Amino acid sequence: MIIDIPRVGEVLAESEDVLILTHKNPDGDCLGTGAALCRYLLSLGKRATVVNDGPIPEKFDYLFEGLPQEEFEPKTVVAVDIADPKLMGRYEALADRVDLCIDHHISNKLYAKETYLCPDDGAAALSLFRVFRTLGIP
């Protein structure tokens, strides 16, 4: 189901123990979006972590400075910048558990329970920025 920004805010507010998935062979868009979302959820006092199937390119290490990399059983799964579950790599088994997908690809398979899709955006990070700006999140 395609959702709007207010609903994204509700999903994030209701979320607990959040696992944020980025795509395999991660790039700056998925990593930056995942890290920004993780920092926001942590600021709300929630437990959150970002994972992907592949090493983080060294030039993006700074995005994850200070972010916890703990393991826990997620209650909420969020995918960022992932149009197709096949892009999840070893995390593809979680595709049917994705509660929210934030994406900008017109080719999105709409596999998540709820999807915030902005096909006119050049990056998922811009889509997340729109959410933060609209909801008044610094």
N, C-alpha and C positions, 0 to 999 in steps of 0.2 A: 504494500500500500504506500502510495506517495503521500508524504506529510508536509506540513508547513513549519515555519520557524517556531511559532508558539508551541506546537506539539513537540518539536525537538527539545525545547526548553523543559517541557514536562517530563519527557523520557529521561533526560539527563538528571533532572532533580529527583526523580524516583529511583534512579539507578543505584545499585550497590555492588561492591566487589567487581569492578569493571575491567574486563579484558579488552584492550584495543588492538585490533588486528590491522596490519599494513600488508601490502602485497609483497610477494617474493621479488628478489632483485630490487630492493627498495631504492627509491629516489628521494630527492629533497621534498617533493610534494607530499607523499604519503608519510614520510618521517616527520616533517614539520607539522603536518596536520595532527598526526598521532601524538606528538610531544605536546603541542599546544592544548589539545583536548585533555590529555593526562594532567597537565599542570592545572587546568581549570577544575577538574574533578577533585584533585588533591586539595585545592584551595577551599573546596566545600566540605573537607573532612572525610572524603570518600577514599576507599582503597582502589587504586587503579594502576595498571601497568600496560606497556606497549610491547607487542611481540610481532615478529615477522619471520618468514622462512628465508633467511639469508643474512650474511654479515652486514653490519651497517658500514657504509663507506666512511673512511676515516674523516673526511671533510665534514661529515655531519655529526661526529661524536659530541660536539658542543651542545647539540639539541637535547641530549640526554643527561647532561651534567646535573647531578642532584636528584634525578628521578629514581625512585625505587624500582628494582627489578626483582620483585618478590614473586613467588609462586603461590597461588591460591586457587580454590575452586570458584570460577566466576559465576556470579548471579546474573550479570548483564554482559553481553558481548556486543561490541560496536566495531564495525568495519569502516575504515576510512580509505577513500581512493581505490576501492576494489569493485570493479564493475562485474566481475565474474568469479564465482567461488574457486574456479581452477587456478586463479592467481594467488590463492592463499597458500599454495604449496602444502607443507606438512600439516597446516591448520585447516585444510579443506574439510576435514571431518566435522568441524564446528559450524559449517555453513548453515545447517538447519537450526542452529541456535542463535544466529545473529539477530539481535533485537533491533538494532538501528544501523543503517548504512548512510554515511555522508559521502556523496560522490558527485562528480561533474561529468561523467561519461554518458553520452546518449545511449551507448550500448549496454548500460546497466541491465542485468538479468532480473532485477527486482526479486532477489532471493531472500532478502531480509524481511522480518516481520513488518518493519516500517523503514521507509527510505526517504531521505531528504536529498533530492536530485536537482542540480542546477546545471543543465547542459550548456548554458551560455557562458558559464565560468571557465576560465582557462586552467583552473587548478582547484583541487579539493580544499586547499588552504583558503582560497578566496570564499568558497562556500561556507566554511567554518567561520571565517571573519564576518560574513553577513549575519550569521547566527549570533555571534558575540555582540556585534554592533547593535542589532535590532533588540536584543535582550538586555542591553546596557551592561554587558560584561566587559570589564577593562582588559 
